[in-house]
Amino acid sequence: MSEMRTAPSAAALQAFGSGRMSRGRGPLKRLLRNRAAGVGAVIILIIVLAAILAPLIAPDNPYTQDLGASLQGPSTSHLFGTDSLGRDVLSRVIYGGRITIPVSMAAVIIALLIGVPVGLASGYWLGWTDSIIMRLTDILLAFPSLLLAMAIMASLGVHLWTISVAIAVTSIPIYVRLVRGEVLRLRDREFVEAARCIGVDNRTIIFRHILPNGLSPIIIQASLNAALAILNVSALSFIGLGAQPPSAEWGAMLADGRSVMQVAWNVTTFPGIAIFLVVIAFNLVGDGLRDAYDPRSRST
């Protein structure tokens, strides 16, 4: 009986390997043909490069004050104008990406590093492990994400690293439930049963057979979650729980400029545009990834 099960198992594993390679080329081609995703990727690339090269391309020091030139509109000397302290808005927008984007990406990475393994354990072993993890996940999901992040910030203190931790905690349950669902979908598939029949240990089955076949929804969710993380970082800074003055951060710039919106529209408009562009860019890339991995989701 064992010989009858082993032979098909090896064949199933071989079919799984060839099928995985063939699936890898199709989504990539579809993604490259998606113009909206390409536009989003270009926007992200430009903003990230601008943040990295900020000391070289920023026209002025973002923290240098010139009270004699405060609240000026866009001009040749200050393309985005100046704020209430005479600081160049363009330079502050460029430098703002050096805070908002890394803090947001750190939150996404932390959520992935915790949420994915926990979801794998919950979906694969089930039983009391799954029950405990799911109940904790339900508790976290019961709180509005921004309110939970504010509570964590209040308990840990206002620092840039605590922003990443707070936003990551709000995102972890999403990845746990997503990964758990993928594991439940894959754990009884033929290639997993074949691996068990030939004596492959659970760790190898999880990380070499189940996880690679469930990566596509995780990647899509991460790209979409990056946009939400940027919004949350900016929101926390806007209400005073994120980057503190005089930091050049997009949400903090919105907070600084709200009191002078009627006399200096540029102070809030340009950091708002930066947030809008990077958020919509990540959403475009996320939609492109979704369409690439699941062509049926595209509207016809």
C-alpha positions, 0 to 999 in steps of 0.5 A: 500500500505504501508503494502505491501511495509513494509513486503518485506522490513523487509525480504530484510533486514533479507536476507541482514544480513544473506548474509553479514555474509556468505560473511565474511567467504569466503574472509577470507578463500581465503586470508589465502590460498593465499601464496603470500599475506601470504609472504607479511604479514610476511615481513610487520610484520618483518619490523614493529617489527624490527622498534618497537624493534629497540633500542633492536635489532639495533647493534649500535646507528644509529647517532654515528659517527666514521670517522675512520671507514667510508665507510666500506663494510659489515663485522662481525662488521658491517653487512651492512657496514658503511656510509661516517660518519662511522655510522652503516648502519644496525642500520640506516636501522632498525631505518629508519622504525620508520620514513618511515612507521609511516609517510606513514601510517598516510598519508593513515589514513588521506586520509581515514578519509577525502576521505571516508565521502566525497565520501559517501556524494557525492554519496548519495546526488548527486545534487550540493553537488556531482558536487562541490565535483567532480570538486574539485576532478578533480582539484586535480587529474589534478596534478601529485601526487608527484608534488602536494605533493612538492608544499604542502611541500613548502607551509607548511614547511619541517616537518614530519607531513607535509609529511603525510598531503601532501601525504594524499591530493594527495590520497584523490581524489582516495578514494572520487571517489572510495567510490562515485562509490560504493555508486552509485552502492549500493544506489538503491539496495533492502536492501537500499530501504527496510531500507528507507521503514521502516523509517531508517534515511539517516545517518544509511543507509549510515554507517550501510548498504551502507558503510559496503557493500562497505568496500572491495574495500576501504580496498584493495585500502588502502593496495595498497595506503600504498605502494605508500605512502612509495614510496612518503615519500622516494622520498620526503626525497630523494630530500630534502623535507622530513626527514632532516639529520641526521635522519635515513630515507630510502629515506634520506639514499639513498640521502646521499649515492648516491655520494659514490655509486662507492666506497661504494655500500652498503650505498644505496643498503640496504635502497633501498632493505628495500624500495623494500621489504616493497613496494612489501609486501604491494602490495602482500597483496593488490593483495591477498585482491583483489583476496579474495574479487573478485575470478574472478580477479584471473588468471586461 
